[in-house]
Amino acid sequence: MDPQNYSLVSEFVLHGLCTSQHLQKFFFVFFSEIYVVTVLGNLIVVVTVISDPHLHSSPMYFLLGNLSFLDIWLASFATPKMIRDFLSDQKLISFGGCMAQIFFFHLVGGAEMVLLVTMAYDRYVAICKPLHYMTVMSRRTCVGLVLVSWVIGFVHSISQVAFTVNLPYCGPNEVDSFFCDLPLVIKLACLDTYVLGILMISDSGLLSMCCFLLLLISYTVILISVRQRAAGGVSKALSTCSAHIMAVTLFFGPCIFIYVWPFSRFSVDKLLSVFYTSFTPLLNPLIYTLRNKEMKTSMKKLRNRHVTFH
């Protein structure tokens, strides 16, 4: 087709989660509550880490605070739009808004993957090299690792958007999801995007698999190392790392499934996307705080200080 005959698509139509009016009203209330709890929960973690000098100086809690900050962004790039759309007959999003969703999804997702690897390395040093822990995981190192996670997320994201935004869109504009997911958007372009789609999705899949393999290696080394040192070491290591392992499973499970079978037409992809964008950011603060005495103690101190102040 002659590029001059393309009619520029200025907006996309999102299909959302369902078409039932009754379900959409229920989902509006349900996901509104989920979103508020998610943002407040992660915000409390961030404020607690910042306000407590002991936690703020600890590498593990410094990284945890950054994870919660990323989870606020992960929960916010698409969920507010999805909630608003539950009350709309037409679920429209501008071309720029669509590209912005893709950018922030891959920026935050990529950064969080690398940050989870950093947190696994932190646990490895703490358990396997405890005498060198504060030297290896100095504040300068932690800040550098967090910055690296953001840079990798940015480079990964901009590489996805740079190709997507320049594709010709000349008519089909319906996205079968509640947000602009990359595999679904590039299929709407007016040219054969199969090879390009495989390359772009392989980028996300490769980043996911590399980070996931690094995490598996890290936690395997931790378990083997502790088991060799003392009896009952496995249970001790599992107790220390169980929160991290649960968070990693919740984060990478849906992500890898979506990008291993990116062109699947099953509704399971939509359900996994909801879980990934709405429930994973909600569960992370619950996992890390409910199983952590120091976090719970610091939160109580923060609450008592706030009550006393008023």
Secondary structure as UniProt FT lines:
FT   HELIX           3..5
FT   STRAND          11..14
FT   HELIX           21..51
FT   HELIX           53..57
FT   HELIX           59..76
FT   HELIX           79..85
FT   TURN            86..87
FT   STRAND          92..94
FT   HELIX           95..128
FT   HELIX           130..132
FT   HELIX           133..136
FT   HELIX           139..165
FT   STRAND          174..175
FT   HELIX           182..186
FT   TURN            187..188
FT   HELIX           194..229
FT   TURN            231..232
FT   HELIX           233..260
FT   TURN            262..263
FT   HELIX           268..274
FT   HELIX           275..279
FT   HELIX           280..290
FT   HELIX           293..309
//
